[in-house]
Amino acid sequence: MRSIGFYVDELNNKIYVFLTDNTQSTQYFDDANNAIAYYDTINDTVALLASGAFLNFSQLFPITGVNLLENLLFFTDNYNQPRRINVDRAFSDPLFYNNEDLISVAK
């Protein structure tokens, strides 16, 4: 997998990383490996926040817009609609985010 974007949370000493092995742009792949993870620089630990093909990441569309507001991580790749995850919820239950409806900002 390759990183297509990141966000540095200096206040909490964490780095959020968006990863994918999808090199295509116009097709959805059920077998694509996509993930959102973070690295805790204080404890030197890595945690998976969300993973699955539903994230629909592509190496051709890097994630350039990322913001963390309180515990909500907002991101966009100019390919999919804007999205967000609750990092506290994702940390406590990495399987919670398992479909598009849970991460999409557009309802």
WOSUL-V639253 format. One record per residue. N is the residue number from 1. RES is the residue in one letter. PHI is phi in radians with two decimals (* if undefined). Layout:
# WOSUL-V639253
<<N;RES;PHI> <N;RES;PHI>>
This chain:
# WOSUL-V639253
<<1;M;*> <2;R;-2.21> <3;S;-1.30> <4;I;-2.04> <5;G;3.02> <6;F;-2.73> <7;Y;-2.50> <8;V;-1.76> <9;D;-1.74> <10;E;-1.16> <11;L;-1.11> <12;N;-1.86> <13;N;0.99> <14;K;-2.26> <15;I;-2.13> <16;Y;-1.63> <17;V;-2.25> <18;F;-1.89> <19;L;-2.22> <20;T;-2.75> <21;D;-1.93> <22;N;-1.36> <23;T;-1.82> <24;Q;-1.69> <25;S;-2.11> <26;T;-1.88> <27;Q;-2.30> <28;Y;-1.54> <29;F;-2.02> <30;D;-1.11> <31;D;-1.76> <32;A;-1.19> <33;N;-1.71> <34;N;-2.20> <35;A;-2.74> <36;I;-2.12> <37;A;-2.35> <38;Y;-2.39> <39;Y;-2.00> <40;D;-1.59> <41;T;-1.28> <42;I;-1.34> <43;N;-1.61> <44;D;0.94> <45;T;-2.21> <46;V;-2.08> <47;A;-2.35> <48;L;-1.52> <49;L;-1.74> <50;A;-2.79> <51;S;-2.69> <52;G;2.48> <53;A;-1.12> <54;F;-1.04> <55;L;-1.13> <56;N;0.94> <57;F;-1.35> <58;S;-2.47> <59;Q;-1.16> <60;L;-1.45> <61;F;-2.23> <62;P;-1.12> <63;I;-1.51> <64;T;-1.88> <65;G;-1.86> <66;V;-2.35> <67;N;-2.47> <68;L;-2.04> <69;L;-2.03> <70;E;0.97> <71;N;-2.00> <72;L;-1.83> <73;L;-1.72> <74;F;-1.71> <75;F;-2.68> <76;T;-2.59> <77;D;-2.15> <78;N;1.02> <79;Y;-2.23> <80;N;-1.65> <81;Q;-1.15> <82;P;-1.02> <83;R;-2.39> <84;R;-2.76> <85;I;-2.34> <86;N;-1.51> <87;V;-1.16> <88;D;-1.16> <89;R;-1.10> <90;A;-1.14> <91;F;-1.17> <92;S;-1.31> <93;D;-2.53> <94;P;-1.06> <95;L;-1.66> <96;F;-1.06> <97;Y;-1.45> <98;N;-2.32> <99;N;-2.74> <100;E;-1.03> <101;D;-1.05> <102;L;-1.42> <103;I;-1.95> <104;S;-1.23> <105;V;-1.34> <106;A;-1.31> <107;K;-2.02>>
